[in-house]
Amino acid sequence: MKYKDEDEIKRALGIDSWRNLSKDKMIRFVAMMPDMSTEVALKIVEQFPTFKDFALNVVDAIKKSHESTLSANQQSQEHVHRAFQDLRDTIKNELGKGDLTWEQRKELIEKIQEAVKEESQMDRENKRFLDGALKKVVMVGGAALALGVAFVGGRIMAESKDSPEEGLEA
């Protein structure tokens, strides 16, 4: 485990107290959870009286961030595809001119083929980017949910140890 205690985690987050944990830092905290022991994570979470609200805020912030990334990515992709289409249209117009030599036509056709290959490569790279972004969202969201389940389970176990067991008498 990378983080051994609360103080290391607070230093990594740049805070003095858990009261200073902003939404952005909450997201960083949840992302750090795989690098801390369950005991340390539970000890920190116990200090949050409204962990449910904390988890919901984290999930909401992650969702908004992911939606913003997807929106910006879509706009960027549309711009790239328009630029490639403009390039192909320009080359087609040049091909339509009657005074081109065979070599000039061949060169223009090769430029269209090259543009199509480049656009296809960019599309594959974009799909890898989206796949990576989705994996991060799933990982952080899963960590928040796992911590919530562990926190609730830990409280139930602690409460059951504190109260006498019923129905076990023979």
Secondary structure, DSSP 8 states (H G I E B T S, - for coil): --B-SHHHHHHHHT-SSGGG--HHHHHHHHHHGGGB-HHHHHHHHTT-TTHHHHHHHHHHHHHHHHHHHHHHHHHHHHHHHHHHHHHHHHHHHHHT-TT--HHHHHHHHHHHHHHHHHHHHHHHHHHHHHHHHHHHHHHHHHHHHHHHHHHHHHHHHHHHHHS---S---
